Amino acid sequence: MSRRCDICGKGSLSGNKVSKSYNHTRRTWKPNIVEVKTEIGGTAMTIKMCTRCLRSGYVTKKV
């Protein structure tokens, strides 16, 4: 499953984890992606979207 929002395109970010002794190792930050059943254009679809887009009301969940 790709970790990308279908609405805003938010995806995984990468960077360094820094320890107390200042050692740098690579790590990733993953977005909070949920699968939501919604109705777009009269068709029921399941899309992957981040919780910020869901909270902002870009689409409405189908009950």
PDB file with one MODEL, atoms N, CA, C and O in Angstrom:
MODEL        1
ATOM      1  N   MET A   1       0.851  -1.180   0.000  1.00  0.00           N
ATOM      2  CA  MET A   1       0.000   0.000   0.000  1.00  0.00           C
ATOM      3  C   MET A   1       0.889   1.233   0.000  1.00  0.00           C
ATOM      4  O   MET A   1       1.753   1.383   0.864  1.00  0.00           O
ATOM      5  N   SER A   2       0.678   2.112  -0.967  1.00  0.00           N
ATOM      6  CA  SER A   2       1.489   3.318  -0.991  1.00  0.00           C
ATOM      7  C   SER A   2       1.020   4.265   0.101  1.00  0.00           C
ATOM      8  O   SER A   2      -0.177   4.401   0.355  1.00  0.00           O
ATOM      9  N   ARG A   3       1.969   4.908   0.733  1.00  0.00           N
ATOM     10  CA  ARG A   3       1.662   5.830   1.820  1.00  0.00           C
ATOM     11  C   ARG A   3       1.541   7.235   1.247  1.00  0.00           C
ATOM     12  O   ARG A   3       2.380   8.097   1.511  1.00  0.00           O
ATOM     13  N   ARG A   4       0.481   7.463   0.452  1.00  0.00           N
ATOM     14  CA  ARG A   4       0.285   8.761  -0.171  1.00  0.00           C
ATOM     15  C   ARG A   4      -1.197   9.103  -0.149  1.00  0.00           C
ATOM     16  O   ARG A   4      -2.049   8.258  -0.426  1.00  0.00           O
ATOM     17  N   CYS A   5      -1.490  10.356   0.187  1.00  0.00           N
ATOM     18  CA  CYS A   5      -2.873  10.830   0.232  1.00  0.00           C
ATOM     19  C   CYS A   5      -3.360  11.105  -1.184  1.00  0.00           C
ATOM     20  O   CYS A   5      -2.666  11.764  -1.959  1.00  0.00           O
ATOM     21  N   ASP A   6      -4.559  10.600  -1.536  1.00  0.00           N
ATOM     22  CA  ASP A   6      -5.110  10.821  -2.869  1.00  0.00           C
ATOM     23  C   ASP A   6      -5.621  12.244  -3.047  1.00  0.00           C
ATOM     24  O   ASP A   6      -5.804  12.688  -4.180  1.00  0.00           O
ATOM     25  N   ILE A   7      -5.857  12.973  -1.957  1.00  0.00           N
ATOM     26  CA  ILE A   7      -6.397  14.322  -2.043  1.00  0.00           C
ATOM     27  C   ILE A   7      -5.277  15.363  -2.146  1.00  0.00           C
ATOM     28  O   ILE A   7      -5.235  16.134  -3.104  1.00  0.00           O
ATOM     29  N   CYS A   8      -4.379  15.386  -1.171  1.00  0.00           N
ATOM     30  CA  CYS A   8      -3.348  16.439  -1.130  1.00  0.00           C
ATOM     31  C   CYS A   8      -1.977  15.955  -1.572  1.00  0.00           C
ATOM     32  O   CYS A   8      -1.094  16.779  -1.813  1.00  0.00           O
ATOM     33  N   GLY A   9      -1.766  14.647  -1.688  1.00  0.00           N
ATOM     34  CA  GLY A   9      -0.487  14.132  -2.141  1.00  0.00           C
ATOM     35  C   GLY A   9       0.563  14.000  -1.060  1.00  0.00           C
ATOM     36  O   GLY A   9       1.737  13.777  -1.357  1.00  0.00           O
ATOM     37  N   LYS A  10       0.155  14.136   0.196  1.00  0.00           N
ATOM     38  CA  LYS A  10       1.117  13.998   1.298  1.00  0.00           C
ATOM     39  C   LYS A  10       1.674  12.588   1.325  1.00  0.00           C
ATOM     40  O   LYS A  10       0.926  11.620   1.191  1.00  0.00           O
ATOM     41  N   GLY A  11       2.997  12.465   1.501  1.00  0.00           N
ATOM     42  CA  GLY A  11       3.636  11.169   1.504  1.00  0.00           C
ATOM     43  C   GLY A  11       4.674  11.055   2.606  1.00  0.00           C
ATOM     44  O   GLY A  11       4.741  11.900   3.499  1.00  0.00           O
ATOM     45  N   SER A  12       5.484  10.002   2.539  1.00  0.00           N
ATOM     46  CA  SER A  12       6.505   9.763   3.551  1.00  0.00           C
ATOM     47  C   SER A  12       7.636  10.768   3.416  1.00  0.00           C
ATOM     48  O   SER A  12       7.984  11.183   2.311  1.00  0.00           O
ATOM     49  N   LEU A  13       8.206  11.154   4.556  1.00  0.00           N
ATOM     50  CA  LEU A  13       9.372  12.023   4.600  1.00  0.00           C
ATOM     51  C   LEU A  13      10.518  11.251   5.224  1.00  0.00           C
ATOM     52  O   LEU A  13      10.300  10.332   6.013  1.00  0.00           O
ATOM     53  N   SER A  14      11.741  11.623   4.870  1.00  0.00           N
ATOM     54  CA  SER A  14      12.885  10.951   5.454  1.00  0.00           C
ATOM     55  C   SER A  14      13.826  11.982   6.049  1.00  0.00           C
ATOM     56  O   SER A  14      13.836  13.150   5.659  1.00  0.00           O
ATOM     57  N   GLY A  15      14.620  11.511   7.008  1.00  0.00           N
ATOM     58  CA  GLY A  15      15.570  12.391   7.669  1.00  0.00           C
ATOM     59  C   GLY A  15      16.473  11.571   8.559  1.00  0.00           C
ATOM     60  O   GLY A  15      16.616  10.363   8.369  1.00  0.00           O
ATOM     61  N   ASN A  16      17.075  12.219   9.519  1.00  0.00           N
ATOM     62  CA  ASN A  16      18.007  11.563  10.414  1.00  0.00           C
ATOM     63  C   ASN A  16      17.440  11.446  11.817  1.00  0.00           C
ATOM     64  O   ASN A  16      16.822  12.378  12.331  1.00  0.00           O
ATOM     65  N   LYS A  17      17.659  10.283  12.433  1.00  0.00           N
ATOM     66  CA  LYS A  17      17.425  10.119  13.858  1.00  0.00           C
ATOM     67  C   LYS A  17      18.749  10.451  14.536  1.00  0.00           C
ATOM     68  O   LYS A  17      19.786   9.904  14.162  1.00  0.00           O
ATOM     69  N   VAL A  18      18.729  11.339  15.528  1.00  0.00           N
ATOM     70  CA  VAL A  18      19.957  11.782  16.178  1.00  0.00           C
ATOM     71  C   VAL A  18      19.931  11.296  17.616  1.00  0.00           C
ATOM     72  O   VAL A  18      19.018  11.629  18.373  1.00  0.00           O
ATOM     73  N   SER A  19      20.941  10.501  17.998  1.00  0.00           N
ATOM     74  CA  SER A  19      21.007   9.946  19.350  1.00  0.00           C
ATOM     75  C   SER A  19      21.663  10.948  20.297  1.00  0.00           C
ATOM     76  O   SER A  19      22.107  12.020  19.884  1.00  0.00           O
ATOM     77  N   LYS A  20      21.715  10.572  21.584  1.00  0.00           N
ATOM     78  CA  LYS A  20      22.369  11.436  22.578  1.00  0.00           C
ATOM     79  C   LYS A  20      23.835  11.649  22.268  1.00  0.00           C
ATOM     80  O   LYS A  20      24.384  12.717  22.537  1.00  0.00           O
ATOM     81  N   SER A  21      24.480  10.621  21.693  1.00  0.00           N
ATOM     82  CA  SER A  21      25.891  10.745  21.339  1.00  0.00           C
ATOM     83  C   SER A  21      26.069  11.351  19.949  1.00  0.00           C
ATOM     84  O   SER A  21      27.167  11.325  19.394  1.00  0.00           O
ATOM     85  N   TYR A  22      24.986  11.900  19.387  1.00  0.00           N
ATOM     86  CA  TYR A  22      24.974  12.631  18.120  1.00  0.00           C
ATOM     87  C   TYR A  22      25.288  11.745  16.925  1.00  0.00           C
ATOM     88  O   TYR A  22      25.796  12.230  15.914  1.00  0.00           O
ATOM     89  N   ASN A  23      24.991  10.437  17.026  1.00  0.00           N
ATOM     90  CA  ASN A  23      25.076   9.551  15.869  1.00  0.00           C
ATOM     91  C   ASN A  23      23.840   9.774  15.001  1.00  0.00           C
ATOM     92  O   ASN A  23      22.732   9.919  15.519  1.00  0.00           O
ATOM     93  N   HIS A  24      24.026   9.801  13.690  1.00  0.00           N
ATOM     94  CA  HIS A  24      22.931  10.016  12.754  1.00  0.00           C
ATOM     95  C   HIS A  24      22.626   8.713  12.020  1.00  0.00           C
ATOM     96  O   HIS A  24      23.514   8.104  11.423  1.00  0.00           O
ATOM     97  N   THR A  25      21.367   8.295  12.070  1.00  0.00           N
ATOM     98  CA  THR A  25      20.902   7.156  11.292  1.00  0.00           C
ATOM     99  C   THR A  25      19.635   7.579  10.562  1.00  0.00           C
ATOM    100  O   THR A  25      18.878   8.412  11.060  1.00  0.00           O
ATOM    101  N   ARG A  26      19.402   7.010   9.388  1.00  0.00           N
ATOM    102  CA  ARG A  26      18.247   7.399   8.579  1.00  0.00           C
ATOM    103  C   ARG A  26      16.958   6.825   9.165  1.00  0.00           C
ATOM    104  O   ARG A  26      16.938   5.714   9.695  1.00  0.00           O
ATOM    105  N   ARG A  27      15.908   7.590   9.060  1.00  0.00           N
ATOM    106  CA  ARG A  27      14.588   7.156   9.497  1.00  0.00           C
ATOM    107  C   ARG A  27      13.541   7.790   8.604  1.00  0.00           C
ATOM    108  O   ARG A  27      13.853   8.679   7.811  1.00  0.00           O
ATOM    109  N   THR A  28      12.277   7.331   8.729  1.00  0.00           N
ATOM    110  CA  THR A  28      11.187   7.874   7.926  1.00  0.00           C
ATOM    111  C   THR A  28      10.041   8.291   8.839  1.00  0.00           C
ATOM    112  O   THR A  28       9.821   7.704   9.898  1.00  0.00           O
ATOM    113  N   TRP A  29       9.321   9.312   8.407  1.00  0.00           N
ATOM    114  CA  TRP A  29       8.085   9.736   9.054  1.00  0.00           C
ATOM    115  C   TRP A  29       6.960   9.407   8.096  1.00  0.00           C
ATOM    116  O   TRP A  29       6.975   9.827   6.939  1.00  0.00           O
ATOM    117  N   LYS A  30       5.979   8.651   8.582  1.00  0.00           N
ATOM    118  CA  LYS A  30       4.879   8.234   7.722  1.00  0.00           C
ATOM    119  C   LYS A  30       3.621   9.039   8.047  1.00  0.00           C
ATOM    120  O   LYS A  30       3.348   9.302   9.218  1.00  0.00           O
ATOM    121  N   PRO A  31       2.854   9.433   7.032  1.00  0.00           N
ATOM    122  CA  PRO A  31       1.620  10.171   7.284  1.00  0.00           C
ATOM    123  C   PRO A  31       0.534   9.231   7.809  1.00  0.00           C
ATOM    124  O   PRO A  31       0.589   8.017   7.612  1.00  0.00           O
ATOM    125  N   ASN A  32      -0.437   9.815   8.471  1.00  0.00           N
ATOM    126  CA  ASN A  32      -1.556   9.046   9.021  1.00  0.00           C
ATOM    127  C   ASN A  32      -2.590   8.872   7.907  1.00  0.00           C
ATOM    128  O   ASN A  32      -3.443   9.735   7.700  1.00  0.00           O
ATOM    129  N   ILE A  33      -2.503   7.744   7.194  1.00  0.00           N
ATOM    130  CA  ILE A  33      -3.361   7.469   6.043  1.00  0.00           C
ATOM    131  C   ILE A  33      -4.464   6.493   6.452  1.00  0.00           C
ATOM    132  O   ILE A  33      -4.196   5.471   7.084  1.00  0.00           O
ATOM    133  N   VAL A  34      -5.701   6.814   6.087  1.00  0.00           N
ATOM    134  CA  VAL A  34      -6.835   5.932   6.349  1.00  0.00           C
ATOM    135  C   VAL A  34      -7.556   5.673   5.032  1.00  0.00           C
ATOM    136  O   VAL A  34      -7.552   6.515   4.133  1.00  0.00           O
ATOM    137  N   GLU A  35      -8.174   4.500   4.929  1.00  0.00           N
ATOM    138  CA  GLU A  35      -9.007   4.181   3.772  1.00  0.00           C
ATOM    139  C   GLU A  35     -10.440   4.566   4.098  1.00  0.00           C
ATOM    140  O   GLU A  35     -10.989   4.141   5.115  1.00  0.00           O
ATOM    141  N   VAL A  36     -11.042   5.371   3.233  1.00  0.00           N
ATOM    142  CA  VAL A  36     -12.372   5.922   3.481  1.00  0.00           C
ATOM    143  C   VAL A  36     -13.278   5.580   2.318  1.00  0.00           C
ATOM    144  O   VAL A  36     -12.916   5.785   1.159  1.00  0.00           O
ATOM    145  N   LYS A  37     -14.460   5.055   2.625  1.00  0.00           N
ATOM    146  CA  LYS A  37     -15.466   4.842   1.587  1.00  0.00           C
ATOM    147  C   LYS A  37     -16.220   6.156   1.414  1.00  0.00           C
ATOM    148  O   LYS A  37     -16.745   6.718   2.375  1.00  0.00           O
ATOM    149  N   THR A  38     -16.266   6.638   0.165  1.00  0.00           N
ATOM    150  CA  THR A  38     -16.928   7.898  -0.123  1.00  0.00           C
ATOM    151  C   THR A  38     -17.652   7.799  -1.458  1.00  0.00           C
ATOM    152  O   THR A  38     -17.455   6.848  -2.214  1.00  0.00           O
ATOM    153  N   GLU A  39     -18.477   8.772  -1.735  1.00  0.00           N
ATOM    154  CA  GLU A  39     -19.222   8.806  -2.987  1.00  0.00           C
ATOM    155  C   GLU A  39     -18.743   9.995  -3.795  1.00  0.00           C
ATOM    156  O   GLU A  39     -18.925  11.143  -3.389  1.00  0.00           O
ATOM    157  N   ILE A  40     -18.125   9.722  -4.948  1.00  0.00           N
ATOM    158  CA  ILE A  40     -17.618  10.768  -5.829  1.00  0.00           C
ATOM    159  C   ILE A  40     -18.284  10.618  -7.185  1.00  0.00           C
ATOM    160  O   ILE A  40     -18.134   9.596  -7.855  1.00  0.00           O
ATOM    161  N   GLY A  41     -19.018  11.642  -7.581  1.00  0.00           N
ATOM    162  CA  GLY A  41     -19.704  11.608  -8.877  1.00  0.00           C
ATOM    163  C   GLY A  41     -20.781  10.540  -8.963  1.00  0.00           C
ATOM    164  O   GLY A  41     -21.049  10.018 -10.045  1.00  0.00           O
ATOM    165  N   GLY A  42     -21.403  10.209  -7.838  1.00  0.00           N
ATOM    166  CA  GLY A  42     -22.447   9.199  -7.818  1.00  0.00           C
ATOM    167  C   GLY A  42     -21.935   7.781  -7.759  1.00  0.00           C
ATOM    168  O   GLY A  42     -22.731   6.842  -7.791  1.00  0.00           O
ATOM    169  N   THR A  43     -20.625   7.593  -7.674  1.00  0.00           N
ATOM    170  CA  THR A  43     -20.024   6.267  -7.614  1.00  0.00           C
ATOM    171  C   THR A  43     -19.367   6.071  -6.260  1.00  0.00           C
ATOM    172  O   THR A  43     -18.634   6.942  -5.791  1.00  0.00           O
ATOM    173  N   ALA A  44     -19.622   4.935  -5.631  1.00  0.00           N
ATOM    174  CA  ALA A  44     -18.997   4.626  -4.347  1.00  0.00           C
ATOM    175  C   ALA A  44     -17.560   4.183  -4.591  1.00  0.00           C
ATOM    176  O   ALA A  44     -17.313   3.275  -5.385  1.00  0.00           O
ATOM    177  N   MET A  45     -16.613   4.824  -3.907  1.00  0.00           N
ATOM    178  CA  MET A  45     -15.193   4.525  -4.073  1.00  0.00           C
ATOM    179  C   MET A  45     -14.534   4.423  -2.710  1.00  0.00           C
ATOM    180  O   MET A  45     -15.025   4.977  -1.726  1.00  0.00           O
ATOM    181  N   THR A  46     -13.422   3.712  -2.663  1.00  0.00           N
ATOM    182  CA  THR A  46     -12.576   3.687  -1.476  1.00  0.00           C
ATOM    183  C   THR A  46     -11.291   4.418  -1.829  1.00  0.00           C
ATOM    184  O   THR A  46     -10.578   4.023  -2.751  1.00  0.00           O
ATOM    185  N   ILE A  47     -10.999   5.481  -1.095  1.00  0.00           N
ATOM    186  CA  ILE A  47      -9.794   6.253  -1.366  1.00  0.00           C
ATOM    187  C   ILE A  47      -8.933   6.290  -0.114  1.00  0.00           C
ATOM    188  O   ILE A  47      -9.428   6.143   1.004  1.00  0.00           O
ATOM    189  N   LYS A  48      -7.628   6.490  -0.323  1.00  0.00           N
ATOM    190  CA  LYS A  48      -6.699   6.636   0.787  1.00  0.00           C
ATOM    191  C   LYS A  48      -6.450   8.121   0.985  1.00  0.00           C
ATOM    192  O   LYS A  48      -6.037   8.817   0.057  1.00  0.00           O
ATOM    193  N   MET A  49      -6.699   8.604   2.187  1.00  0.00           N
ATOM    194  CA  MET A  49      -6.510  10.023   2.454  1.00  0.00           C
ATOM    195  C   MET A  49      -5.961  10.215   3.854  1.00  0.00           C
ATOM    196  O   MET A  49      -6.155   9.376   4.734  1.00  0.00           O
ATOM    197  N   CYS A  50      -5.270  11.333   4.052  1.00  0.00           N
ATOM    198  CA  CYS A  50      -4.716  11.624   5.372  1.00  0.00           C
ATOM    199  C   CYS A  50      -5.838  12.143   6.270  1.00  0.00           C
ATOM    200  O   CYS A  50      -6.862  12.629   5.790  1.00  0.00           O
ATOM    201  N   THR A  51      -5.628  12.034   7.559  1.00  0.00           N
ATOM    202  CA  THR A  51      -6.667  12.418   8.503  1.00  0.00           C
ATOM    203  C   THR A  51      -6.888  13.926   8.530  1.00  0.00           C
ATOM    204  O   THR A  51      -7.960  14.384   8.925  1.00  0.00           O
ATOM    205  N   ARG A  52      -5.896  14.697   8.119  1.00  0.00           N
ATOM    206  CA  ARG A  52      -6.102  16.148   8.057  1.00  0.00           C
ATOM    207  C   ARG A  52      -7.098  16.506   6.962  1.00  0.00           C
ATOM    208  O   ARG A  52      -7.941  17.381   7.165  1.00  0.00           O
ATOM    209  N   CYS A  53      -7.021  15.848   5.803  1.00  0.00           N
ATOM    210  CA  CYS A  53      -7.996  16.087   4.736  1.00  0.00           C
ATOM    211  C   CYS A  53      -9.381  15.612   5.151  1.00  0.00           C
ATOM    212  O   CYS A  53     -10.384  16.240   4.813  1.00  0.00           O
ATOM    213  N   LEU A  54      -9.437  14.508   5.880  1.00  0.00           N
ATOM    214  CA  LEU A  54     -10.719  13.997   6.358  1.00  0.00           C
ATOM    215  C   LEU A  54     -11.343  14.974   7.345  1.00  0.00           C
ATOM    216  O   LEU A  54     -12.545  15.235   7.286  1.00  0.00           O
ATOM    217  N   ARG A  55     -10.534  15.514   8.250  1.00  0.00           N
ATOM    218  CA  ARG A  55     -11.016  16.455   9.241  1.00  0.00           C
ATOM    219  C   ARG A  55     -11.443  17.772   8.600  1.00  0.00           C
ATOM    220  O   ARG A  55     -12.387  18.411   9.064  1.00  0.00           O
ATOM    221  N   SER A  56     -10.743  18.185   7.525  1.00  0.00           N
ATOM    222  CA  SER A  56     -11.057  19.439   6.855  1.00  0.00           C
ATOM    223  C   SER A  56     -12.325  19.369   6.033  1.00  0.00           C
ATOM    224  O   SER A  56     -12.850  20.403   5.620  1.00  0.00           O
ATOM    225  N   GLY A  57     -12.832  18.164   5.786  1.00  0.00           N
ATOM    226  CA  GLY A  57     -14.108  18.000   5.102  1.00  0.00           C
ATOM    227  C   GLY A  57     -14.015  18.055   3.594  1.00  0.00           C
ATOM    228  O   GLY A  57     -14.973  18.468   2.940  1.00  0.00           O
ATOM    229  N   TYR A  58     -12.872  17.645   3.005  1.00  0.00           N
ATOM    230  CA  TYR A  58     -12.749  17.642   1.550  1.00  0.00           C
ATOM    231  C   TYR A  58     -13.674  16.604   0.916  1.00  0.00           C
ATOM    232  O   TYR A  58     -14.190  16.830  -0.179  1.00  0.00           O
ATOM    233  N   VAL A  59     -13.891  15.483   1.580  1.00  0.00           N
ATOM    234  CA  VAL A  59     -14.874  14.496   1.146  1.00  0.00           C
ATOM    235  C   VAL A  59     -15.682  14.088   2.369  1.00  0.00           C
ATOM    236  O   VAL A  59     -15.251  14.290   3.505  1.00  0.00           O
ATOM    237  N   THR A  60     -16.848  13.515   2.132  1.00  0.00           N
ATOM    238  CA  THR A  60     -17.691  13.037   3.229  1.00  0.00           C
ATOM    239  C   THR A  60     -17.678  11.519   3.225  1.00  0.00           C
ATOM    240  O   THR A  60     -17.728  10.885   2.171  1.00  0.00           O
ATOM    241  N   LYS A  61     -17.609  10.947   4.420  1.00  0.00           N
ATOM    242  CA  LYS A  61     -17.608   9.505   4.546  1.00  0.00           C
ATOM    243  C   LYS A  61     -18.989   8.958   4.217  1.00  0.00           C
ATOM    244  O   LYS A  61     -20.010   9.558   4.556  1.00  0.00           O
ATOM    245  N   LYS A  62     -19.002   7.811   3.552  1.00  0.00           N
ATOM    246  CA  LYS A  62     -20.263   7.145   3.258  1.00  0.00           C
ATOM    247  C   LYS A  62     -20.552   6.180   4.398  1.00  0.00           C
ATOM    248  O   LYS A  62     -19.692   5.387   4.782  1.00  0.00           O
ATOM    249  N   VAL A  63     -21.745   6.248   4.930  1.00  0.00           N
ATOM    250  CA  VAL A  63     -22.099   5.424   6.089  1.00  0.00           C
ATOM    251  C   VAL A  63     -22.696   4.118   5.638  1.00  0.00           C
ATOM    252  O   VAL A  63     -23.059   3.286   6.470  1.00  0.00           O
TER     253      VAL A  63
ENDMDL
END
